[in-house]
């Protein structure tokens, strides 16, 4: 369902008034989606790491090196994803 031109103009006017009256809230609302994506990436990174660890354990138990290696690679990818999401989640603008 698309907005009409009049509705779009009203929405833009409301956005401009909000930005003018409360710039802190406007910045908070603008940054909300990127923070959600960063937190979802963090969770996916942790879950991927845990699944990789479980595969490493399964590889040890079954004595199949292929499963252990696949689990190790999945763990490395999960940790990389997790650490990258922590870096992306810094929406304060401060350099560390």
Jmol script that loads the backbone (N, CA, C; Angstrom):
load data "model"
ATOM      1  N   UNK A   1       0.849  -1.171   0.000  1.00  0.00           N
ATOM      2  CA  UNK A   1       0.000   0.000   0.000  1.00  0.00           C
ATOM      3  C   UNK A   1       0.896   1.235   0.000  1.00  0.00           C
ATOM      4  N   UNK A   2       0.836   2.011  -1.043  1.00  0.00           N
ATOM      5  CA  UNK A   2       1.698   3.180  -1.207  1.00  0.00           C
ATOM      6  C   UNK A   2       1.001   4.422  -0.651  1.00  0.00           C
ATOM      7  N   UNK A   3       1.808   5.361  -0.220  1.00  0.00           N
ATOM      8  CA  UNK A   3       1.283   6.628   0.278  1.00  0.00           C
ATOM      9  C   UNK A   3       0.969   7.549  -0.890  1.00  0.00           C
ATOM     10  N   UNK A   4      -0.075   8.344  -0.712  1.00  0.00           N
ATOM     11  CA  UNK A   4      -0.385   9.338  -1.730  1.00  0.00           C
ATOM     12  C   UNK A   4       0.616  10.486  -1.609  1.00  0.00           C
ATOM     13  N   UNK A   5       0.631  11.355  -2.595  1.00  0.00           N
ATOM     14  CA  UNK A   5       1.547  12.496  -2.554  1.00  0.00           C
ATOM     15  C   UNK A   5       1.272  13.394  -1.354  1.00  0.00           C
ATOM     16  N   UNK A   6      -0.013  13.597  -1.052  1.00  0.00           N
ATOM     17  CA  UNK A   6      -0.379  14.432   0.086  1.00  0.00           C
ATOM     18  C   UNK A   6       0.082  13.797   1.396  1.00  0.00           C
ATOM     19  N   UNK A   7      -0.104  12.506   1.550  1.00  0.00           N
ATOM     20  CA  UNK A   7       0.338  11.813   2.759  1.00  0.00           C
ATOM     21  C   UNK A   7       1.859  11.855   2.897  1.00  0.00           C
ATOM     22  N   UNK A   8       2.559  11.702   1.783  1.00  0.00           N
ATOM     23  CA  UNK A   8       4.020  11.750   1.797  1.00  0.00           C
ATOM     24  C   UNK A   8       4.502  13.129   2.223  1.00  0.00           C
ATOM     25  N   UNK A   9       3.856  14.187   1.725  1.00  0.00           N
ATOM     26  CA  UNK A   9       4.229  15.552   2.104  1.00  0.00           C
ATOM     27  C   UNK A   9       3.980  15.783   3.592  1.00  0.00           C
ATOM     28  N   UNK A  10       2.844  15.304   4.092  1.00  0.00           N
ATOM     29  CA  UNK A  10       2.542  15.458   5.518  1.00  0.00           C
ATOM     30  C   UNK A  10       3.579  14.729   6.381  1.00  0.00           C
ATOM     31  N   UNK A  11       3.934  13.531   5.957  1.00  0.00           N
ATOM     32  CA  UNK A  11       4.929  12.758   6.694  1.00  0.00           C
ATOM     33  C   UNK A  11       6.288  13.463   6.699  1.00  0.00           C
ATOM     34  N   UNK A  12       6.703  13.983   5.558  1.00  0.00           N
ATOM     35  CA  UNK A  12       7.966  14.714   5.483  1.00  0.00           C
ATOM     36  C   UNK A  12       7.940  15.950   6.372  1.00  0.00           C
ATOM     37  N   UNK A  13       6.779  16.638   6.402  1.00  0.00           N
ATOM     38  CA  UNK A  13       6.644  17.830   7.252  1.00  0.00           C
ATOM     39  C   UNK A  13       6.756  17.440   8.724  1.00  0.00           C
ATOM     40  N   UNK A  14       6.115  16.344   9.115  1.00  0.00           N
ATOM     41  CA  UNK A  14       6.211  15.872  10.498  1.00  0.00           C
ATOM     42  C   UNK A  14       7.647  15.498  10.859  1.00  0.00           C
ATOM     43  N   UNK A  15       8.346  14.853   9.929  1.00  0.00           N
ATOM     44  CA  UNK A  15       9.741  14.492  10.180  1.00  0.00           C
ATOM     45  C   UNK A  15      10.607  15.726  10.377  1.00  0.00           C
ATOM     46  N   UNK A  16      10.388  16.749   9.546  1.00  0.00           N
ATOM     47  CA  UNK A  16      11.156  17.990   9.666  1.00  0.00           C
ATOM     48  C   UNK A  16      10.863  18.681  11.000  1.00  0.00           C
ATOM     49  N   UNK A  17       9.584  18.695  11.406  1.00  0.00           N
ATOM     50  CA  UNK A  17       9.223  19.322  12.678  1.00  0.00           C
ATOM     51  C   UNK A  17       9.841  18.562  13.852  1.00  0.00           C
ATOM     52  N   UNK A  18       9.844  17.255  13.773  1.00  0.00           N
ATOM     53  CA  UNK A  18      10.461  16.456  14.832  1.00  0.00           C
ATOM     54  C   UNK A  18      11.953  16.727  14.919  1.00  0.00           C
ATOM     55  N   UNK A  19      12.622  16.751  13.767  1.00  0.00           N
ATOM     56  CA  UNK A  19      14.060  17.006  13.755  1.00  0.00           C
ATOM     57  C   UNK A  19      14.372  18.393  14.316  1.00  0.00           C
ATOM     58  N   UNK A  20      13.514  19.361  14.033  1.00  0.00           N
ATOM     59  CA  UNK A  20      13.749  20.719  14.526  1.00  0.00           C
ATOM     60  C   UNK A  20      13.464  20.835  16.024  1.00  0.00           C
ATOM     61  N   UNK A  21      12.413  20.149  16.498  1.00  0.00           N
ATOM     62  CA  UNK A  21      12.027  20.305  17.899  1.00  0.00           C
ATOM     63  C   UNK A  21      12.849  19.437  18.851  1.00  0.00           C
ATOM     64  N   UNK A  22      13.274  18.265  18.401  1.00  0.00           N
ATOM     65  CA  UNK A  22      14.031  17.361  19.275  1.00  0.00           C
ATOM     66  C   UNK A  22      15.100  16.623  18.458  1.00  0.00           C
ATOM     67  N   UNK A  23      16.244  17.278  18.211  1.00  0.00           N
ATOM     68  CA  UNK A  23      17.271  16.653  17.373  1.00  0.00           C
ATOM     69  C   UNK A  23      17.857  15.381  17.979  1.00  0.00           C
ATOM     70  N   UNK A  24      17.906  15.293  19.320  1.00  0.00           N
ATOM     71  CA  UNK A  24      18.438  14.078  19.946  1.00  0.00           C
ATOM     72  C   UNK A  24      17.542  12.874  19.663  1.00  0.00           C
ATOM     73  N   UNK A  25      16.238  13.064  19.773  1.00  0.00           N
ATOM     74  CA  UNK A  25      15.299  11.989  19.465  1.00  0.00           C
ATOM     75  C   UNK A  25      15.380  11.612  17.992  1.00  0.00           C
ATOM     76  N   UNK A  26      15.524  12.608  17.137  1.00  0.00           N
ATOM     77  CA  UNK A  26      15.641  12.339  15.702  1.00  0.00           C
ATOM     78  C   UNK A  26      16.865  11.478  15.409  1.00  0.00           C
ATOM     79  N   UNK A  27      18.006  11.805  16.018  1.00  0.00           N
ATOM     80  CA  UNK A  27      19.212  10.995  15.827  1.00  0.00           C
ATOM     81  C   UNK A  27      19.014   9.580  16.368  1.00  0.00           C
ATOM     82  N   UNK A  28      18.339   9.484  17.516  1.00  0.00           N
ATOM     83  CA  UNK A  28      18.072   8.171  18.120  1.00  0.00           C
ATOM     84  C   UNK A  28      17.208   7.317  17.193  1.00  0.00           C
ATOM     85  N   UNK A  29      16.182   7.927  16.624  1.00  0.00           N
ATOM     86  CA  UNK A  29      15.294   7.185  15.718  1.00  0.00           C
ATOM     87  C   UNK A  29      16.012   6.810  14.423  1.00  0.00           C
ATOM     88  N   UNK A  30      16.863   7.684  13.921  1.00  0.00           N
ATOM     89  CA  UNK A  30      17.598   7.390  12.693  1.00  0.00           C
ATOM     90  C   UNK A  30      18.592   6.261  12.895  1.00  0.00           C
ATOM     91  N   UNK A  31      19.186   6.157  14.075  1.00  0.00           N
ATOM     92  CA  UNK A  31      20.190   5.135  14.349  1.00  0.00           C
ATOM     93  C   UNK A  31      19.610   3.835  14.863  1.00  0.00           C
ATOM     94  N   UNK A  32      18.316   3.779  15.113  1.00  0.00           N
ATOM     95  CA  UNK A  32      17.701   2.603  15.702  1.00  0.00           C
ATOM     96  C   UNK A  32      17.834   1.356  14.853  1.00  0.00           C
ATOM     97  N   UNK A  33      17.626   1.451  13.550  1.00  0.00           N
ATOM     98  CA  UNK A  33      17.675   0.278  12.680  1.00  0.00           C
ATOM     99  C   UNK A  33      19.077  -0.290  12.592  1.00  0.00           C
ATOM    100  N   UNK A  34      20.090   0.559  12.508  1.00  0.00           N
ATOM    101  CA  UNK A  34      21.453   0.044  12.411  1.00  0.00           C
ATOM    102  C   UNK A  34      21.865  -0.659  13.703  1.00  0.00           C
ATOM    103  N   UNK A  35      21.384  -0.168  14.851  1.00  0.00           N
ATOM    104  CA  UNK A  35      21.680  -0.840  16.113  1.00  0.00           C
ATOM    105  C   UNK A  35      21.010  -2.193  16.187  1.00  0.00           C
ATOM    106  N   UNK A  36      19.775  -2.291  15.669  1.00  0.00           N
ATOM    107  CA  UNK A  36      19.085  -3.575  15.658  1.00  0.00           C
ATOM    108  C   UNK A  36      19.843  -4.563  14.790  1.00  0.00           C
ATOM    109  N   UNK A  37      20.283  -4.114  13.638  1.00  0.00           N
ATOM    110  CA  UNK A  37      21.034  -5.010  12.754  1.00  0.00           C
ATOM    111  C   UNK A  37      22.337  -5.449  13.399  1.00  0.00           C
ATOM    112  N   UNK A  38      22.998  -4.536  14.099  1.00  0.00           N
ATOM    113  CA  UNK A  38      24.251  -4.895  14.759  1.00  0.00           C
ATOM    114  C   UNK A  38      24.001  -5.918  15.857  1.00  0.00           C
ATOM    115  N   UNK A  39      22.924  -5.752  16.631  1.00  0.00           N
ATOM    116  CA  UNK A  39      22.661  -6.715  17.695  1.00  0.00           C
ATOM    117  C   UNK A  39      22.260  -8.067  17.106  1.00  0.00           C
ATOM    118  N   UNK A  40      21.542  -8.082  15.997  1.00  0.00           N
ATOM    119  CA  UNK A  40      21.192  -9.345  15.354  1.00  0.00           C
ATOM    120  C   UNK A  40      22.461 -10.029  14.831  1.00  0.00           C
ATOM    121  N   UNK A  41      23.378  -9.266  14.264  1.00  0.00           N
ATOM    122  CA  UNK A  41      24.640  -9.844  13.794  1.00  0.00           C
ATOM    123  C   UNK A  41      25.439 -10.424  14.952  1.00  0.00           C
ATOM    124  N   UNK A  42      25.392  -9.749  16.094  1.00  0.00           N
ATOM    125  CA  UNK A  42      26.089 -10.248  17.269  1.00  0.00           C
ATOM    126  C   UNK A  42      25.524 -11.594  17.698  1.00  0.00           C
ATOM    127  N   UNK A  43      24.217 -11.703  17.732  1.00  0.00           N
ATOM    128  CA  UNK A  43      23.573 -12.962  18.116  1.00  0.00           C
ATOM    129  C   UNK A  43      23.889 -14.049  17.109  1.00  0.00           C
ATOM    130  N   UNK A  44      23.812 -13.732  15.812  1.00  0.00           N
ATOM    131  CA  UNK A  44      24.127 -14.730  14.782  1.00  0.00           C
ATOM    132  C   UNK A  44      25.583 -15.171  14.883  1.00  0.00           C
ATOM    133  N   UNK A  45      26.469 -14.249  15.185  1.00  0.00           N
ATOM    134  CA  UNK A  45      27.878 -14.600  15.346  1.00  0.00           C
ATOM    135  C   UNK A  45      28.090 -15.551  16.509  1.00  0.00           C
ATOM    136  N   UNK A  46      27.420 -15.267  17.629  1.00  0.00           N
ATOM    137  CA  UNK A  46      27.535 -16.156  18.787  1.00  0.00           C
ATOM    138  C   UNK A  46      26.947 -17.533  18.489  1.00  0.00           C
ATOM    139  N   UNK A  47      25.783 -17.559  17.845  1.00  0.00           N
ATOM    140  CA  UNK A  47      25.163 -18.844  17.516  1.00  0.00           C
ATOM    141  C   UNK A  47      26.025 -19.651  16.546  1.00  0.00           C
ATOM    142  N   UNK A  48      26.598 -18.983  15.569  1.00  0.00           N
ATOM    143  CA  UNK A  48      27.475 -19.669  14.613  1.00  0.00           C
ATOM    144  C   UNK A  48      28.698 -20.237  15.323  1.00  0.00           C
ATOM    145  N   UNK A  49      29.247 -19.487  16.253  1.00  0.00           N
ATOM    146  CA  UNK A  49      30.398 -19.961  17.024  1.00  0.00           C
ATOM    147  C   UNK A  49      30.028 -21.191  17.849  1.00  0.00           C
ATOM    148  N   UNK A  50      28.863 -21.153  18.484  1.00  0.00           N
ATOM    149  CA  UNK A  50      28.426 -22.292  19.292  1.00  0.00           C
ATOM    150  C   UNK A  50      28.167 -23.533  18.445  1.00  0.00           C
ATOM    151  N   UNK A  51      27.567 -23.363  17.277  1.00  0.00           N
ATOM    152  CA  UNK A  51      27.336 -24.506  16.376  1.00  0.00           C
ATOM    153  C   UNK A  51      28.678 -25.063  15.905  1.00  0.00           C
ATOM    154  N   UNK A  52      29.617 -24.192  15.589  1.00  0.00           N
ATOM    155  CA  UNK A  52      30.950 -24.646  15.195  1.00  0.00           C
ATOM    156  C   UNK A  52      31.627 -25.426  16.299  1.00  0.00           C
ATOM    157  N   UNK A  53      31.501 -24.934  17.529  1.00  0.00           N
ATOM    158  CA  UNK A  53      32.085 -25.639  18.667  1.00  0.00           C
ATOM    159  C   UNK A  53      31.439 -27.019  18.835  1.00  0.00           C
ATOM    160  N   UNK A  54      30.119 -27.072  18.664  1.00  0.00           N
ATOM    161  CA  UNK A  54      29.421 -28.359  18.766  1.00  0.00           C
ATOM    162  C   UNK A  54      29.908 -29.318  17.687  1.00  0.00           C
ATOM    163  N   UNK A  55      30.177 -28.804  16.497  1.00  0.00           N
ATOM    164  CA  UNK A  55      30.704 -29.656  15.428  1.00  0.00           C
ATOM    165  C   UNK A  55      32.113 -30.149  15.754  1.00  0.00           C
ATOM    166  N   UNK A  56      32.923 -29.308  16.362  1.00  0.00           N
ATOM    167  CA  UNK A  56      34.264 -29.743  16.767  1.00  0.00           C
ATOM    168  C   UNK A  56      34.144 -30.891  17.771  1.00  0.00           C
ATOM    169  N   UNK A  57      33.268 -30.737  18.744  1.00  0.00           N
ATOM    170  CA  UNK A  57      33.060 -31.794  19.738  1.00  0.00           C
ATOM    171  C   UNK A  57      32.525 -33.059  19.055  1.00  0.00           C
ATOM    172  N   UNK A  58      31.579 -32.901  18.130  1.00  0.00           N
ATOM    173  CA  UNK A  58      31.042 -34.053  17.408  1.00  0.00           C
ATOM    174  C   UNK A  58      32.139 -34.730  16.586  1.00  0.00           C
ATOM    175  N   UNK A  59      33.030 -33.948  16.004  1.00  0.00           N
ATOM    176  CA  UNK A  59      34.143 -34.514  15.253  1.00  0.00           C
ATOM    177  C   UNK A  59      35.092 -35.296  16.137  1.00  0.00           C
ATOM    178  N   UNK A  60      35.311 -34.815  17.345  1.00  0.00           N
ATOM    179  CA  UNK A  60      36.171 -35.537  18.290  1.00  0.00           C
ATOM    180  C   UNK A  60      35.508 -36.847  18.713  1.00  0.00           C
ATOM    181  N   UNK A  61      34.212 -36.777  19.027  1.00  0.00           N
ATOM    182  CA  UNK A  61      33.500 -37.968  19.477  1.00  0.00           C
ATOM    183  C   UNK A  61      33.441 -39.032  18.384  1.00  0.00           C
ATOM    184  N   UNK A  62      33.125 -38.605  17.154  1.00  0.00           N
ATOM    185  CA  UNK A  62      32.998 -39.565  16.043  1.00  0.00           C
ATOM    186  C   UNK A  62      34.341 -39.888  15.405  1.00  0.00           C
ATOM    187  N   UNK A  63      35.378 -39.176  15.777  1.00  0.00           N
ATOM    188  CA  UNK A  63      36.714 -39.331  15.216  1.00  0.00           C
ATOM    189  C   UNK A  63      36.738 -39.127  13.701  1.00  0.00           C
ATOM    190  N   UNK A  64      35.898 -38.189  13.249  1.00  0.00           N
ATOM    191  CA  UNK A  64      35.888 -37.806  11.838  1.00  0.00           C
ATOM    192  C   UNK A  64      36.504 -36.410  11.723  1.00  0.00           C
ATOM    193  N   UNK A  65      37.679 -36.365  11.129  1.00  0.00           N
ATOM    194  CA  UNK A  65      38.408 -35.101  11.031  1.00  0.00           C
ATOM    195  C   UNK A  65      37.649 -34.071  10.204  1.00  0.00           C
ATOM    196  N   UNK A  66      36.886 -34.533   9.213  1.00  0.00           N
ATOM    197  CA  UNK A  66      36.151 -33.599   8.347  1.00  0.00           C
ATOM    198  C   UNK A  66      35.154 -32.781   9.163  1.00  0.00           C
ATOM    199  N   UNK A  67      34.457 -33.433  10.076  1.00  0.00           N
ATOM    200  CA  UNK A  67      33.479 -32.722  10.905  1.00  0.00           C
ATOM    201  C   UNK A  67      34.196 -31.742  11.837  1.00  0.00           C
ATOM    202  N   UNK A  68      35.308 -32.158  12.411  1.00  0.00           N
ATOM    203  CA  UNK A  68      36.069 -31.281  13.298  1.00  0.00           C
ATOM    204  C   UNK A  68      36.611 -30.068  12.584  1.00  0.00           C
ATOM    205  N   UNK A  69      37.146 -30.275  11.391  1.00  0.00           N
ATOM    206  CA  UNK A  69      37.688 -29.153  10.610  1.00  0.00           C
ATOM    207  C   UNK A  69      36.570 -28.206  10.199  1.00  0.00           C
ATOM    208  N   UNK A  70      35.435 -28.771   9.765  1.00  0.00           N
ATOM    209  CA  UNK A  70      34.298 -27.920   9.388  1.00  0.00           C
ATOM    210  C   UNK A  70      33.818 -27.110  10.592  1.00  0.00           C
ATOM    211  N   UNK A  71      33.774 -27.742  11.753  1.00  0.00           N
ATOM    212  CA  UNK A  71      33.374 -27.036  12.963  1.00  0.00           C
ATOM    213  C   UNK A  71      34.342 -25.935  13.326  1.00  0.00           C
ATOM    214  N   UNK A  72      35.645 -26.223  13.193  1.00  0.00           N
ATOM    215  CA  UNK A  72      36.648 -25.212  13.495  1.00  0.00           C
ATOM    216  C   UNK A  72      36.506 -24.009  12.560  1.00  0.00           C
ATOM    217  N   UNK A  73      36.322 -24.265  11.268  1.00  0.00           N
ATOM    218  CA  UNK A  73      36.149 -23.175  10.312  1.00  0.00           C
ATOM    219  C   UNK A  73      34.886 -22.371  10.607  1.00  0.00           C
ATOM    220  N   UNK A  74      33.825 -23.071  10.999  1.00  0.00           N
ATOM    221  CA  UNK A  74      32.586 -22.389  11.349  1.00  0.00           C
ATOM    222  C   UNK A  74      32.776 -21.541  12.613  1.00  0.00           C
ATOM    223  N   UNK A  75      33.549 -22.052  13.558  1.00  0.00           N
ATOM    224  CA  UNK A  75      33.845 -21.267  14.763  1.00  0.00           C
ATOM    225  C   UNK A  75      34.610 -19.997  14.421  1.00  0.00           C
ATOM    226  N   UNK A  76      35.607 -20.121  13.576  1.00  0.00           N
ATOM    227  CA  UNK A  76      36.399 -18.947  13.179  1.00  0.00           C
ATOM    228  C   UNK A  76      35.506 -17.921  12.476  1.00  0.00           C
ATOM    229  N   UNK A  77      34.634 -18.398  11.594  1.00  0.00           N
ATOM    230  CA  UNK A  77      33.719 -17.492  10.900  1.00  0.00           C
ATOM    231  C   UNK A  77      32.765 -16.825  11.886  1.00  0.00           C
ATOM    232  N   UNK A  78      32.266 -17.581  12.849  1.00  0.00           N
ATOM    233  CA  UNK A  78      31.357 -17.018  13.842  1.00  0.00           C
ATOM    234  C   UNK A  78      32.014 -15.970  14.710  1.00  0.00           C
ATOM    235  N   UNK A  79      33.241 -16.224  15.138  1.00  0.00           N
ATOM    236  CA  UNK A  79      33.971 -15.240  15.947  1.00  0.00           C
ATOM    237  C   UNK A  79      34.237 -13.985  15.126  1.00  0.00           C
ATOM    238  N   UNK A  80      34.610 -14.174  13.864  1.00  0.00           N
ATOM    239  CA  UNK A  80      34.832 -13.028  12.988  1.00  0.00           C
ATOM    240  C   UNK A  80      33.551 -12.207  12.838  1.00  0.00           C
ATOM    241  N   UNK A  81      32.433 -12.880  12.609  1.00  0.00           N
ATOM    242  CA  UNK A  81      31.141 -12.218  12.466  1.00  0.00           C
ATOM    243  C   UNK A  81      30.794 -11.473  13.755  1.00  0.00           C
ATOM    244  N   UNK A  82      31.005 -12.123  14.905  1.00  0.00           N
ATOM    245  CA  UNK A  82      30.719 -11.513  16.204  1.00  0.00           C
ATOM    246  C   UNK A  82      31.559 -10.257  16.429  1.00  0.00           C
ATOM    247  N   UNK A  83      32.867 -10.364  16.210  1.00  0.00           N
ATOM    248  CA  UNK A  83      33.743  -9.218  16.432  1.00  0.00           C
ATOM    249  C   UNK A  83      33.440  -8.079  15.464  1.00  0.00           C
ATOM    250  N   UNK A  84      33.131  -8.419  14.225  1.00  0.00           N
ATOM    251  CA  UNK A  84      32.778  -7.397  13.243  1.00  0.00           C
ATOM    252  C   UNK A  84      31.484  -6.695  13.663  1.00  0.00           C
ATOM    253  N   UNK A  85      30.526  -7.442  14.201  1.00  0.00           N
ATOM    254  CA  UNK A  85      29.272  -6.825  14.627  1.00  0.00           C
ATOM    255  C   UNK A  85      29.484  -5.904  15.821  1.00  0.00           C
ATOM    256  N   UNK A  86      30.419  -6.233  16.699  1.00  0.00           N
ATOM    257  CA  UNK A  86      30.717  -5.336  17.820  1.00  0.00           C
ATOM    258  C   UNK A  86      31.284  -4.023  17.315  1.00  0.00           C
ATOM    259  N   UNK A  87      32.144  -4.110  16.311  1.00  0.00           N
ATOM    260  CA  UNK A  87      32.713  -2.896  15.720  1.00  0.00           C
ATOM    261  C   UNK A  87      31.621  -2.077  15.038  1.00  0.00           C
ATOM    262  N   UNK A  88      30.712  -2.748  14.311  1.00  0.00           N
ATOM    263  CA  UNK A  88      29.636  -2.061  13.595  1.00  0.00           C
ATOM    264  C   UNK A  88      28.606  -1.507  14.569  1.00  0.00           C
ATOM    265  N   UNK A  89      28.485  -2.096  15.746  1.00  0.00           N
ATOM    266  CA  UNK A  89      27.490  -1.657  16.711  1.00  0.00           C
ATOM    267  C   UNK A  89      27.829  -0.372  17.411  1.00  0.00           C
ATOM    268  N   UNK A  90      29.043   0.153  17.245  1.00  0.00           N
ATOM    269  CA  UNK A  90      29.441   1.397  17.885  1.00  0.00           C
ATOM    270  C   UNK A  90      28.865   2.556  17.093  1.00  0.00           C
ATOM    271  N   UNK A  91      27.660   3.022  17.480  1.00  0.00           N
ATOM    272  CA  UNK A  91      27.007   4.101  16.759  1.00  0.00           C
ATOM    273  C   UNK A  91      27.260   5.447  17.398  1.00  0.00           C
ATOM    274  N   UNK A  92      28.135   5.515  18.388  1.00  0.00           N
ATOM    275  CA  UNK A  92      28.398   6.772  19.057  1.00  0.00           C
ATOM    276  C   UNK A  92      29.270   7.701  18.229  1.00  0.00           C
ATOM    277  N   UNK A  93      29.979   7.134  17.267  1.00  0.00           N
ATOM    278  CA  UNK A  93      30.848   7.947  16.438  1.00  0.00           C
ATOM    279  C   UNK A  93      32.245   8.116  17.001  1.00  0.00           C
ATOM    280  N   UNK A  94      32.506   7.544  18.173  1.00  0.00           N
ATOM    281  CA  UNK A  94      33.825   7.655  18.775  1.00  0.00           C
ATOM    282  C   UNK A  94      34.760   6.611  18.170  1.00  0.00           C
ATOM    283  N   UNK A  95      35.979   7.040  17.891  1.00  0.00           N
ATOM    284  CA  UNK A  95      36.994   6.125  17.384  1.00  0.00           C
ATOM    285  C   UNK A  95      37.706   5.494  18.560  1.00  0.00           C
ATOM    286  N   UNK A  96      37.896   4.173  18.532  1.00  0.00           N
ATOM    287  CA  UNK A  96      38.620   3.522  19.620  1.00  0.00           C
ATOM    288  C   UNK A  96      39.913   2.955  19.127  1.00  0.00           C
TER     289      UNK A  96
END
end "model"
wireframe off; spacefill off
backbone 0.3
color backbone group
